[in-house]
Amino acid sequence: MMLQPIYFLLCIVGTVLPYSQVGSFLLQNGLNLPLFVEQLFATPISSAFGLDVVISAIVLLIFIVAEGTRLGMKRLWIYIASTFLIGVSLGLPLFLLMRQRQLEATANPTKLNPL
């Protein structure tokens, strides 16, 4: 299966869709972090989604460090920063994309090593 194009597409979608909403918030409210957090946890449903993403991000950060170190991947900070700056919706597919490249390079040593 051709996973790399799928992961790449998900990186784009995972950046554009969330930031279309964050951009709308910023245009209306500026960088008002207290209001952002208040709105994120305004209802039980939004709280459930917010907490789900926070927990998923923590798990992803642990996975990035553990799996990236195990595979000898370089510049793990890029995936960590992507998760903090955009979210799990970019950090996860970006890490999986580069992990897949690393796995394929390991299986075929003539390929260049990815980030």
C-alpha positions in Angstrom: 0.0 0.0 0.0 1.2 3.5 -0.9 1.1 5.1 2.6 3.3 8.1 1.9 0.9 9.9 -0.4 -2.0 9.3 2.1 0.0 10.6 5.0 1.1 13.6 3.0 -2.5 14.4 2.0 -3.5 14.1 5.7 -0.8 16.5 6.7 -2.3 19.1 4.4 -5.9 18.4 5.5 -4.8 18.2 9.1 -3.3 21.7 8.8 -5.9 23.5 6.7 -9.1 22.3 8.3 -8.2 23.1 12.0 -6.5 26.4 11.1 -9.5 27.5 9.1 -11.4 27.5 12.4 -8.5 28.9 14.5 -8.1 31.7 11.9 -11.7 32.6 12.2 -11.4 32.7 16.0 -8.3 34.9 15.8 -9.9 37.3 13.3 -12.9 37.8 15.7 -11.1 37.7 19.0 -7.4 38.2 18.5 -5.0 36.1 20.5 -7.3 35.8 23.5 -6.1 32.6 25.2 -8.5 32.7 28.2 -11.5 33.0 25.8 -10.1 30.2 23.6 -9.9 27.9 26.6 -13.3 29.0 27.9 -14.9 28.2 24.5 -13.0 24.9 24.2 -14.5 23.7 27.5 -17.8 25.5 27.2 -19.9 22.4 26.9 -19.5 18.8 27.9 -19.2 17.7 24.3 -16.5 20.3 23.5 -14.7 19.4 26.8 -14.7 15.7 25.7 -13.2 16.6 22.4 -10.7 19.0 24.0 -9.6 16.4 26.6 -9.4 13.7 23.9 -7.0 15.8 21.8 -4.9 16.7 24.8 -4.5 13.1 25.8 -3.9 12.0 22.2 -1.2 14.7 21.9 0.6 13.4 25.1 0.5 9.9 23.7 1.7 11.1 20.3 4.6 13.0 21.9 5.7 9.8 23.8 5.4 7.8 20.6 7.4 10.3 18.6 10.3 10.2 21.1 10.2 6.4 21.6 9.6 5.3 18.0 11.8 8.0 16.5 14.7 7.1 18.8 14.2 3.4 18.1 14.4 4.0 14.4 17.2 6.5 14.6 15.2 9.3 13.1 16.7 12.8 13.2 15.1 16.1 14.1 12.3 14.7 16.2 11.7 18.2 17.5 10.0 19.0 14.1 7.1 16.6 14.8 6.9 17.7 18.4 6.7 21.4 17.3 4.1 20.5 14.7 2.0 18.9 17.3 2.2 22.0 19.6 1.8 24.6 16.8 -0.8 23.0 14.7 -2.1 19.9 16.6 -2.3 16.2 16.5 -3.9 16.5 13.1 -0.5 17.5 11.6 2.0 16.0 14.1 0.7 12.5 13.7 0.5 12.2 9.9 3.8 14.1 9.5 5.5 11.7 11.9 3.9 8.7 10.3 5.0 10.0 6.8 8.6 10.4 7.9 8.5 7.1 9.9 7.3 5.3 6.7 10.2 6.9 4.7 12.6 5.7 7.4 11.2 2.2 7.4 11.4 2.1 3.6 15.0 3.5 3.6 16.0 0.8 6.1 14.4 -1.9 4.0 16.1 -0.4 0.9 19.5 1.1 2.0 20.0 2.8 -1.4 17.3 5.4 -0.5 18.3 8.6 1.3 17.6 8.8 5.0 14.7 11.0 5.8 14.4 13.7 8.6 
